[in-house]
Amino acid sequence: MLFLSREQILSFFTMRDAIEADKKAFVLHTEGRARVPLRINLDTEDKSGQCMFMPAYVGGLNMAGVKMVSFFPGNAEKGIPVVPATVALIDGATGLVTAIVEGTTLTQLRTAAISGSATELLSNPDSRVAALFGTGGQASAQLEALMTVRPLREIRIFDVDPERVRKFVTKNQPLADRFGTVLVGAKSSDEAVEDADIVTTVTTSPKPVFDGNRIKPGCHINGVGSYTPSMREIPVELLRRASRIFVDNREAVLAEAGDFIIPMGEGLFSSDRIAGELGELILGRVGGRTAPDEITVMKTVGFATLDVVAAAAVVEKAKALGIGTDVAL
């Protein structure tokens, strides 16, 4: 059994690797070659945290896996990940666990790569200004994904806590320098989205984080952070203005994303507005952006096929490079 740590993964697995792995996962999902039950969410007795289990079997790879991921907000004060995770891979021919991959890093990469894939597929190629909402554990990877797929000159960072914005900009400007991008702390959500070509939200907010009427024509929006029926980052005004709305997994989004569930319950949004899944877009089964002034939206809640395919790609590259620790149970 191969064990891979965060440091090992980051030493060889790039954001471009993660984006290509995600695109492969989207296609396998759309082709019906993956079996993915909905995520199992278990609250702790005192409601201070949530443990989630995400299993999947992926045909083509003949591999199964499960991601054990948790959400414990109090971990931030302890200096440990708020969303810790571990991924186990299972050989579809023997049923043996063949690898254990540090899942917090894998989740950061594969989740950011969803936005990277959607931005590459849907945003205008000449996009130069982006806005990023949220400065938590996922934000740095989201930042890298945006810069990987578009030559951005400026990314505005907004968070409800200005001090977190300041620290995030200081910490991540060296990463942005590699891409020739300037990070700017936005004082308000309006300032963040003003004339932005791309907007990515990665928060756990219970209410929309920006004014949908202030989004300019031609903007692409990635809704990433909300993953329960009570969380909501994207305003209904934006959904009603959008020309093309995509999801990573239709069943999962409609079961878990408050961004859609809440306005649907209010009669303000219909699932018929969803143009398709990203896999359908990649396969050419549905069309994407048709004009520079169209507003496009992608909503993701994540699903286990992404974790299994990304973990398999990590393990394959690690073995080729001779990286990792072999352990016999």
N, C-alpha and C positions, 0 to 999 in steps of 0.2 A: 504494500500500500504506500502510495506516494503522498507525503505531506508537503504543502507549500505555504510559506508564511507571506505576510504582507510585503516585507522587504524583498523577498525573492520574486514575487509577482511583479512588483514595480520595477525590478531591475531589467525585465525583458519584455513585458507585455504592454504594448503602447495603446493609446487611445484609438489610433487607426485600426489596430488589431481588434479592439473591442467593438468598434463600429461595424467592421466586416462580419464579426461573429454574430452581432445582433441582426444584421440584415439576413444572414443565413437562417437564424432562428425565426424571424418573421415569415420567411418563405416556407419553412418546414411546417410552421403552425397553419398558415393559410392553405397549404396543400393537404392538410389533414393528417400529417404524419406524426403528430405529437398528441399525446393524451395528457391533459392537464386539468385535474380537479381544481375547483376554486380554493383559494387560500383559506387555511384554517386559522382563525384568530381566537386566542384564549387570553382573557383579561386575568390579571392577578387578583387575589382576594380583596386587596385594598385599592384596586383600580389604579395603582401607581405605575403599572407597566403592562405591556401586552406581548405575548409570545405567539409567533406565527410560524406555520409549517407549510412549505410550498413544494409539493412533489410533482414530478413529471416523468414521462417516458418519451424518448425522442427516437422515432424510427429514422432510418438512414444512418444514424450513429449507433443504433442498437444499444442505447445506454439510458439508464434511468438515473434519477438523482433526487435529492431533497435538500432544500435550503431551510435551515433553522435560523430565523431572524426575529429579533425582538425590538420593541420600542420602549425605552425607559428614559424619559426626559430628565429624571434626577441624576442620570449618569454624568451629565455635563458638569455638575458641581464636584463630581468625584474624579474628573479628568480622564474618564474612560468613554468609549463610543456610546452615543445615545441609541444608535441602531446597530448593535453587534450582530454578526451573522457567521455561520459556518455552512459550507456546502459539501455534501458527500456524494460521490459518483459511484454508480453500481453498474457493473458489466452486464449487459443484456444477455450474454451467452452463458454466464456462470452464476449470476446473482451475487457475486462477491463485490464488496466495496473495494474499489481500486485506487481511490484518491480522496483525500480530505484537503479542501482548499479554504484558506482564510477568506471567509465570505463577506466581511465588511468591506474590504478592498474590492473584491469582485463585484459586490452590489454597487459600489460607487462607480466603478468603471462601466458596467453593463447598463446602469440606469442613465448615466450621462451619455452613453453611446446611443440610447434611444433618442434623446434630444438631438444628438449629433446627426444621426441618420435622418430624422425628420427634417432637420434644418437643411441638410444637404439636398434632400428630395423636394422640399416645398418652398424654401425661402428664395427670394430673388438673388441671383448669383452676384450682383453688385452690392449686396448688403454691406454696410460699413459701420453701423452703430447698433449696439445691442443693449438690452437692460436685463439684469439678473436680480430677481427678488429672492432674498434669503441668503444667510451666510453660515448655515450649519454644515454638518459633516459632508453633505453631498455637493455643496456649492463649488468647491475648487475643481472637482472633476467636471461639473457642468460648464464651468468657465473654460476649461481646456477643450472640451468637446466643441463648443461654439467656435473657438479660435482655430481648431483643427480643420473645420470644414468651410469657413468663410474668412476672408482677409479683413478682419475687423480692425478699425483704427481706434475705436473707443467702446468700452463697456461700462455702463453705469450700474453701480451696485446700490441696492436699497434694502434696508432692514428696519424693523420698528425700533431697534436699538442703535442709535448713531455710533456708539462706541464700538459695537460689533462691526459696523461698516468700516470704521477707521482701521481697526485691527486687521480685517480681512483684506483691505486694499494694500496695507503695508506688507502683509505676509505674502500675498499673491502677485504683487507687481513684478517680482523677478520672473515668475512663470509667464506673465503677459509680455514681458520684455523679449522673450524668445520669439514671440509672434509679431512683435512690433505694435502691440496694442497698449493703450493707456487705460488704466482703471480710474474711474471717477466716482467718488461717493456722492450719491444723490440725496438731497435734503428732503425730498418728498416723492411719493409715487408718481405724481404728475410730472415732476422734473425727470424722473427715470424714463418714462415712456415717450416723452415729447420727441416726435420725429424719429423714434427708434425703428429700425428695420426688422429687428428680431427681439422678442421678449420671452424669457424663460422664468417660470415661477417654480420655486422649490422650497415651499413652506408647508406648515401644517395648519394653516389658518382656517378658522371656521367661517370666514366671510371673504368675499372678493378682495384682492389685494391692490387692484388698480381700477381706474375709471374706463370702462369699455368704450366710451364715446371719445376718449382722447387718443385712441390707437389710430395711427395714420393709415390710409389706404396703402396696400402693398405689404403690410407688416405680416410676419409669421410669428405665431405664439406657441410655445411649448408649455403645457400644463403638466407638471411633474409631481409636485409635493403631496397633494391631497390623495388619500387612498382609502377613505372610509366615507359612508353616506353622509356623515355630519361635517366633513371637511370640504372647503370650497374656495378655490383661488380665482377662478375665471368668472367674470361677471356675465350675466345673461345678455346684457346689451351687446357684448362682443360676439357671443354665439349667434345672435340674431343678425349681426352685420357680416359675419364670416361667409365667404363664398364656398370654401371647401373645409370640411371638418373631418379629421382622421383620428383613429384610435390605434393602440397597439394590439388590443384584444377586445373585440366587441362585447363578448359575454362578461368578461371581467370588469370592464369599465362600467357597463350598465348595472352591474351588481354592486360595485364598490365606490364609484366616483360621485361624491356629492355635487361636483361641478355640473353634472348632468341630471342626477337623481332629484336634486332639490328643485330646479326649474321645471323638470318634467312633472313633478308632483303639484306644482303651481299652475300647470297648463301653459307654461311659457316656452317650452322647448319640446321637440319631438325627436325620437331616435331616428326618424326618417331623414333628418338633416345630416346624419353621419354618412359621409361619402364612401368610406370603406376603411379597412385595416391597412397598416403600412405594408404588410405582405402582399396584399392585393395591388397596391400601388407599385411595388417593386416588380411584380409579375406582369404588370401592364393590364390587369383585369379592370382597373378603374383609372381614370385620369386624375392628374394632380393640378397644379397651378396652370391656368390658361392665359393669364394676363398679369402684367406687372403691378396693377393696382388692386388685385384681389387680396383679401385678407384670408390667411390660412391658419388653421388651428390643429394641433395634435395633442390629444390627451392620453396619458399613460398611467396605469396603476401597476404595471409590471406583471409578469407571469413566469412560472418556473421554467418554461422552455428556454427562456433567455439565460437563466442561471446555468442550466445543464449544458447548453451549447457553448456559452462563454467559458465555463469551467473546463469543458473538454478541450477547447482551443488552448487554454492556459496550460493544461497538462501535456498536450501534444507538443507544444513549443518548449516546455520545460524539459521534457524527455529528450528532445532533439539537441538541447543545449547542455544536457547533463546537470540540470538544476533541480533541487528538491531533496527531501530526506526520505529514504525507503525504510519502512517500519513493518515488522511482522507481528501480528497480534497473536 
